[in-house]
Amino acid sequence: MKRKTKIIIVIGISTAASVLLLMALSYEEHASYECLTCRCRRRTDKWGLCCYFGPSLKVWSRQVIRRSNIYKTLFTTDHQHKWAFVGGYSRYGSGLFSFHRVHGVYRDGSVPLMNDFCGFYETFPAFRDFIQAQIAEGKLTQDQVCRIVELPSGVFQDQNSPAGNSELAIKARRIFDEFNKM
């Protein structure tokens, strides 16, 4: 073989070996968070290189925040988020190797599910318009709506619990009844 061909083969083999090594030593992490008050969502993604028994080198990361309708219409821009972990996973290796491992944690119960009021507000523009009209007419304050958003899930069905019997829960049930009559 000619010298040129040998060099090309050596470069090709070393490049392939380097790519496979990088794939084997790669890791990625994804985590999701939700604000307990305004229900915005934050996702963080990281990708890097690591050794199982040594330090890791973060190569790339990003953070994406999805603003909720609740945040956009009810909260000011200086709102301090109360982020709580919702779920995520870590992956080590590329999946082509036998030591590929995925560690996952999904909704672990630390973040309460949205109550019905939040779900309606996030999903239905007509309900958002109705609430904004209630605020404009003075039947409801923005602070009351923000506090209703923070009520636990299922509070509107469970009228026997202290939270379900609270003034806010009763007011929210009246709002639902009024909205449903429209």
Secondary structure, DSSP 8 states (H G I E B T S, - for coil): --HHHHHHHHHHHHHHHHHHHHHHTEEEEEEEEEETTT--EEEEEEEEEE-TTS-EEEEEEEEEEE--HHHHHHS-TT----EEEEEEEEEES-SSSTT-EEEEE---SSS----HHHHHHHH-HHHHHHHHHHHHHTSS-HHHHHHHHTS-TTTTT-TTSTTTTSHHHHHHHHHHHHHHH-
